[in-house]
Amino acid sequence: MKILFVLENYYPNIGGVETLFKNLSESLVQRGYTITILTNQFSKSLSRRESINGVDIVRVPFYNRYLFTILAFFPAFKLARQHDIIHTTSYNAGVPAFFAGLLSRKKVLITFHEVWGKLWFDLPYMSKFSLSLHYLFEKFLLLLPFYRFIAVSEATQKNLIGAGIIADKTKLIHNGIEYDKFALSANKGNEATSDHYKFIYFGRLGISKGINLILDAVELLKEGRQKFRLTLVIPSEPADFRQKIIHIIKTKKIESLIDIKSDLEAKVLQTEITNSDAVIIPSYSEGFCFTAVESMALGIPIISSGKGALEEVVNGKHLTMKSHDGEGLAEAMEMAMANEWDEKESAKFELEDSIQKYMALYNSLII
């Protein structure tokens, strides 16, 4: 079977979407599927076409995500005629993938990671006008008659149905990880020698990730008696957003409490996580959250907002913010430093389970 993935971003870009589709596409190749990725060439250093672990990657140089929404239709339509199924994702890639499938008469699946609805208007760093456009674009995307809407969590599936998608057109497939890759490399090397409590945030630079709340909380705690440090592991792109974060840190005069690291290799990132005392996830919402699942696999406690799928996914030793603001996060951080954790039986989200469900769905489409 030949499957075309139309994705706004793909490896080496960082994020949960990229993790999902890299794991999925490479696993499918190992099982005999032919996989092509159509994605954005977000950096000039990337090749227009290459093969990584058997996955054929075609990059188009639109750079801007909005141009990708409009112009990716043309290469998507050309590639669609050479494939059996098209699989895309929310948000920007969904439109060109849908119309490429419509004109080539190929079934199009879309994985929805989150459905925001009016939550768009609560997000920071963007104007009300821009947020209104994103809100309307999401509503438009949900009106397109994709063959199936795949939800990566129960929370997302519930929101899809609440947004008007017929329940029978939705399919729940949790994301998954390979736990063997996280097997107790969780040796907390610096714990015995450090007199500072170590918090870490790692993930993409997104307006929904609650980074603003992290900076507010650090500012509130900076005069406290408890010693702590925060490591922010964020990508170098988008550069303007990264510079905005650095400017806010300087304005709040909290540079001495924060270490910023970027573009770490997987093993180096894993070491940073396992040398930390707690992971912070104060997102406005999460459709699944690889950060949480990977942290749990490494045995590191989590402070989360509990929003979206976080209530469903976060297990083990954890704390949930009592209010979704800087004060709520600062209070949870103080509780973590006092070792006042809640406990919940850990759940696992195995990659193999996810792959098997995707394969069953794909195979059902060509019978």
Phi, psi and omega per residue, in radians:
M1 nan 2.433 3.133
K2 -1.926 2.161 -3.089
I3 -2.120 2.290 3.053
L4 -1.784 2.118 3.018
F5 -1.721 2.162 3.048
V6 -1.871 1.930 -2.988
L7 -2.308 2.354 3.092
E8 -1.077 -0.732 3.131
N9 -2.328 2.626 3.103
Y10 -2.596 2.931 3.103
Y11 -0.840 2.355 0.284
P12 -1.612 0.273 3.027
N13 -1.139 2.656 -3.036
I14 -1.844 2.387 3.057
G15 2.763 2.931 -3.123
G16 -1.125 -0.678 3.124
V17 -1.076 -0.804 -3.133
E18 -1.106 -0.686 3.109
T19 -1.103 -0.802 3.129
L20 -0.979 -0.935 -2.998
F21 -1.338 -0.443 3.024
K22 -1.197 -0.837 3.099
N23 -1.049 -0.786 -3.091
L24 -1.155 -0.886 -3.058
S25 -1.121 -0.735 -3.124
E26 -1.210 -0.606 3.087
S27 -1.182 -0.661 3.118
L28 -1.160 -0.689 3.093
V29 -1.038 -0.721 3.130
Q30 -1.104 -0.389 -3.130
R31 -1.747 0.199 3.013
G32 1.699 0.050 3.086
Y33 -1.371 2.648 3.001
T34 -1.757 2.124 -3.009
I35 -2.131 2.273 3.003
T36 -2.130 2.337 3.072
I37 -1.875 2.160 2.957
L38 -1.815 2.094 -3.048
T39 -2.588 3.098 -3.125
N40 -1.439 2.470 2.981
Q41 -1.544 1.481 -3.001
F42 -1.323 -0.176 3.082
S43 -2.431 2.432 3.134
K44 -1.136 -0.309 -3.141
S45 -1.310 -0.228 -3.123
L46 -1.508 2.511 3.114
S47 -1.236 2.576 3.086
R48 -1.176 -0.566 -3.141
R49 -2.553 2.284 3.082
E50 -2.785 2.926 3.078
S51 -2.041 2.225 3.097
I52 -2.141 2.038 -3.139
N53 0.915 0.675 3.071
G54 1.532 -0.078 3.136
V55 -1.658 2.176 3.131
D56 -1.449 2.103 -3.073
I57 -1.952 2.171 3.084
V58 -1.981 2.054 -3.117
R59 -1.915 2.341 3.111
V60 -1.916 2.384 -2.975
P61 -1.515 1.050 3.109
F62 -1.619 -0.363 3.053
Y63 1.064 -1.033 -3.125
N64 -1.351 2.294 -3.087
R65 -1.100 -0.520 -3.106
Y66 -1.321 -0.605 3.025
L67 -1.141 -0.623 3.101
F68 -1.063 -0.706 3.140
T69 -1.007 -0.669 -3.069
I70 -1.530 -0.853 -2.925
L71 -1.574 -0.331 -3.116
A72 -1.186 -0.222 3.094
F73 -0.975 -0.721 -3.009
F74 -1.144 -0.906 3.051
P75 -1.184 -0.537 3.126
A76 -1.131 -0.718 3.134
F77 -1.148 -0.733 3.116
K78 -1.076 -0.791 -3.127
L79 -1.270 -0.546 -3.085
A80 -1.028 -0.634 -3.103
R81 -1.174 -0.257 -3.135
Q82 -1.748 0.082 -3.055
H83 -2.256 2.850 -3.101
D84 -1.570 -0.616 -3.045
I85 -2.445 2.600 3.006
I86 -1.983 2.311 3.090
H87 -2.188 2.198 -3.112
T88 -2.276 -2.986 -3.053
T89 -2.582 2.719 3.035
S90 -1.279 2.510 0.099
Y91 -1.938 -1.018 -2.896
N92 -1.110 -0.486 -3.121
A93 -1.346 -0.306 -3.029
G94 -1.108 -0.681 -3.068
V95 -1.168 -0.961 3.130
P96 -1.074 -0.608 3.123
A97 -1.136 -0.751 -3.127
F98 -1.077 -0.852 -3.069
F99 -1.274 -0.520 3.022
A100 -1.118 -0.709 3.099
G101 -1.201 -0.689 -3.137
L102 -1.053 -0.812 -3.072
L103 -1.373 -0.435 3.111
S104 -1.671 -0.005 3.126
R105 1.046 0.764 3.080
K106 -2.011 2.496 3.125
K107 -1.229 2.406 -3.105
V108 -2.095 2.168 3.033
L109 -1.794 2.545 3.057
I110 -2.241 2.246 3.010
T111 -1.568 2.075 3.071
F112 -1.720 2.165 -3.136
H113 -1.555 -0.634 3.127
E114 -2.627 2.616 2.954
V115 -2.094 1.984 -2.976
W116 -1.514 -0.694 -3.061
G117 0.988 -2.369 -3.093
K118 -1.286 -0.111 3.055
L119 -1.094 -0.390 3.078
W120 -0.868 -0.651 -3.010
F121 -1.361 -0.055 3.090
D122 -1.692 -0.078 -3.016
L123 -1.410 2.576 -3.121
P124 -1.548 3.030 2.947
Y125 1.272 0.015 3.124
M126 -2.275 2.640 3.124
S127 -1.265 2.759 3.106
K128 -1.056 -0.623 3.125
F129 -1.104 -0.819 3.140
S130 -1.114 -0.729 3.119
L131 -1.115 -0.637 3.104
S132 -1.106 -0.706 3.112
L133 -1.135 -0.708 3.111
H134 -1.147 -0.680 3.101
Y135 -1.056 -0.805 -3.135
L136 -1.178 -0.633 3.125
F137 -1.138 -0.704 3.105
E138 -1.080 -0.755 3.124
K139 -1.070 -0.701 3.108
F140 -1.103 -0.789 -3.120
L141 -1.069 -0.668 -3.135
L142 -1.236 -0.290 3.104
L143 -1.459 -0.318 -3.120
L144 -1.248 2.316 -3.051
P145 -1.434 1.200 3.034
F146 -1.071 2.677 -3.096
Y147 -1.157 -0.715 3.049
R148 -2.517 2.530 3.021
F149 -1.874 1.947 -3.115
I150 -1.622 2.215 3.118
A151 -1.843 2.379 -3.085
V152 -1.572 0.026 3.093
S153 -2.782 2.856 3.064
E154 -1.091 -0.630 -3.140
A155 -1.081 -0.763 3.140
T156 -1.196 -0.710 3.113
Q157 -1.065 -0.741 3.104
K158 -1.067 -0.727 -3.132
N159 -1.219 -0.599 3.079
L160 -1.095 -0.808 3.131
I161 -1.130 -0.684 3.087
G162 -1.122 -0.446 3.128
A163 -1.510 0.009 3.040
G164 1.918 0.019 3.114
I165 -1.343 2.290 3.120
I166 -1.054 2.317 -3.044
A167 -0.964 -0.680 -3.108
D168 -1.197 -0.269 3.102
K169 -1.590 -0.027 3.096
T170 -1.747 2.661 3.104
K171 -2.448 2.170 3.128
L172 -1.543 2.060 3.015
I173 -2.374 1.816 3.109
H174 -1.087 2.538 2.929
N175 -1.148 2.876 3.133
G176 -2.603 2.888 3.095
I177 -2.279 2.858 3.030
E178 -1.610 1.807 -3.027
Y179 -1.123 -0.456 3.120
D180 -1.042 -0.521 -3.131
K181 -1.300 -0.196 -3.133
F182 -2.003 0.109 -3.052
A183 -1.156 2.303 -2.822
L184 -0.234 1.151 2.729
S185 -1.520 0.161 3.139
A186 -1.403 1.001 3.043
N187 -1.696 1.930 -2.979
K188 -1.425 1.442 -2.965
G189 -1.059 -0.623 -3.031
N190 -1.662 -0.060 -2.984
E191 -1.046 -0.704 -3.034
A192 -1.337 -0.389 -3.032
T193 -1.781 -0.192 -3.079
S194 -1.715 2.432 3.062
D195 -1.781 0.172 3.092
H196 -1.915 2.444 3.001
Y197 -1.332 2.369 -2.996
K198 -1.977 1.996 3.013
F199 -1.735 2.664 3.076
I200 -2.465 2.450 2.903
Y201 -2.053 2.301 3.014
F202 -2.419 2.421 -3.124
G203 2.710 -3.041 -3.088
R204 -1.344 2.884 3.051
L205 -1.539 1.712 3.135
G206 -2.286 2.601 -3.108
I207 -1.180 -0.306 -3.103
S208 -1.588 -0.055 -2.961
K209 -1.457 -0.096 3.073
G210 1.319 0.391 3.125
I211 -1.091 -0.575 3.086
N212 -1.044 -0.633 3.139
L213 -1.241 -0.605 3.085
I214 -1.072 -0.812 -3.116
L215 -1.153 -0.668 3.076
D216 -1.086 -0.746 -3.111
A217 -1.151 -0.740 3.119
V218 -1.081 -0.705 3.107
E219 -1.076 -0.716 -3.141
L220 -1.169 -0.553 -3.061
L221 -1.620 -0.124 -2.966
K222 -1.130 -0.426 3.137
E223 -1.667 0.064 -3.099
G224 -1.300 2.956 -3.104
R225 -1.440 -0.336 -3.126
Q226 -1.409 2.338 -3.126
K227 -1.574 2.269 3.127
F228 -2.643 2.843 3.008
R229 -2.420 2.685 3.116
L230 -2.134 2.286 3.004
T231 -1.833 2.136 3.049
L232 -1.774 1.956 3.079
V233 -1.796 1.782 -3.053
I234 -2.291 2.645 3.137
P235 -1.232 2.844 3.123
S236 -1.375 -0.251 3.104
E237 -2.108 2.514 -0.017
P238 -1.260 2.282 -3.017
A239 -1.084 -0.644 -3.102
D240 -1.180 -0.652 3.107
F241 -1.205 -0.723 3.118
R242 -1.059 -0.732 3.120
Q243 -1.159 -0.588 3.095
K244 -1.109 -0.739 3.111
I245 -1.083 -0.801 3.140
I246 -1.076 -0.689 3.125
H247 -1.114 -0.744 3.136
I248 -1.124 -0.695 3.112
I249 -1.043 -0.769 3.131
K250 -1.171 -0.702 3.139
T251 -1.092 -0.674 -3.138
K252 -1.421 -0.116 3.125
K253 1.004 0.866 -3.140
I254 -2.131 0.354 -3.121
E255 -1.006 -0.620 -3.063
S256 -1.218 -0.256 -3.088
L257 -1.775 -0.108 -3.004
I258 -2.208 2.306 2.988
D259 -1.911 2.219 3.112
I260 -1.837 2.222 3.105
K261 -2.276 2.583 -3.038
S262 -2.370 2.608 2.940
D263 0.934 0.840 -3.134
L264 -1.388 2.497 2.991
E265 -1.150 2.752 -3.012
A266 -0.977 -0.789 -3.105
K267 -1.182 -0.649 3.117
V268 -1.165 -0.729 3.099
L269 -1.088 -0.745 3.129
Q270 -1.038 -0.685 3.094
T271 -1.129 -0.737 3.095
E272 -1.031 -0.721 -3.122
I273 -1.169 -0.835 -3.068
T274 -1.248 -0.306 3.053
N275 -1.592 0.156 3.106
S276 -1.827 2.807 3.132
D277 -1.651 -0.459 -3.117
A278 -2.764 2.536 3.062
V279 -1.765 2.406 -3.132
I280 -1.888 2.218 3.114
I281 -2.343 1.435 -3.059
P282 -1.672 0.621 -2.999
S283 -1.051 2.656 3.025
Y284 -1.236 -0.494 3.001
S285 -2.925 2.749 3.031
E286 -2.408 2.351 3.081
G287 -1.361 -0.552 3.067
F288 -2.563 -1.246 3.064
C289 1.698 1.497 3.034
F290 -1.076 -0.605 3.131
T291 -0.956 -0.777 -3.139
A292 -1.162 -0.814 -3.070
V293 -1.155 -0.722 3.120
E294 -1.172 -0.675 3.113
S295 -1.125 -0.730 3.109
M296 -1.116 -0.685 3.127
A297 -1.091 -0.517 3.120
L298 -1.556 -0.032 3.089
G299 1.352 0.418 -3.121
I300 -1.766 2.267 3.134
P301 -1.091 2.721 -3.048
I302 -2.195 2.355 2.891
I303 -1.833 2.122 -3.106
S304 -2.340 2.880 3.082
S305 -1.346 -0.359 -3.066
G306 1.309 0.179 -3.073
K307 -1.473 2.636 3.095
G308 1.048 -2.262 -3.093
A309 -1.388 -0.075 -3.088
L310 -1.069 -0.658 3.101
E311 -1.095 -0.600 -3.138
E312 -1.343 -0.633 -2.957
V313 -1.642 -0.696 -3.011
V314 -1.253 2.199 3.134
N315 -2.397 -3.032 3.127
G316 1.239 -2.590 3.139
K317 -1.378 2.117 -3.036
H318 -2.760 2.903 2.990
L319 -2.396 2.475 3.067
T320 -1.943 2.280 3.135
M321 -1.021 2.342 -3.134
K322 -1.359 -0.441 3.028
S323 -2.464 2.510 -3.041
H324 -1.556 1.290 3.111
D325 -2.763 3.138 -3.120
G326 -1.048 -0.668 3.140
E327 -1.130 -0.732 3.131
G328 -1.114 -0.682 3.117
L329 -1.243 -0.727 3.123
A330 -1.053 -0.716 3.113
E331 -1.089 -0.756 3.138
A332 -1.150 -0.654 3.108
M333 -1.136 -0.673 3.089
E334 -1.139 -0.685 3.104
M335 -1.130 -0.682 3.100
A336 -1.090 -0.769 -3.140
M337 -1.156 -0.426 3.079
A338 -1.587 0.076 3.119
N339 1.079 0.674 -3.141
E340 -1.798 1.243 -3.040
W341 -1.655 2.645 2.906
D342 -1.560 2.762 3.140
E343 -2.221 2.487 3.095
K344 -2.576 2.431 -3.111
E345 -0.991 2.316 -3.056
S346 -1.288 2.431 3.027
A347 -1.896 2.747 3.103
K348 -2.085 2.549 3.109
F349 -2.189 1.595 -3.013
E350 -1.404 2.350 3.103
L351 -1.036 -0.704 -3.094
E352 -1.064 -0.668 3.092
D353 -1.068 -0.758 3.138
S354 -1.106 -0.793 -3.127
I355 -1.062 -0.770 -3.115
Q356 -1.089 -0.667 3.136
K357 -1.218 -0.687 3.079
Y358 -1.124 -0.761 -3.138
M359 -1.071 -0.733 3.122
A360 -1.095 -0.695 3.115
L361 -1.149 -0.843 3.129
Y362 -1.010 -0.845 -3.077
N363 -1.109 -0.549 3.134
S364 -1.211 -0.336 -3.071
L365 -1.415 -0.330 -3.075
I366 -1.979 0.156 3.089
I367 -1.367 nan nan
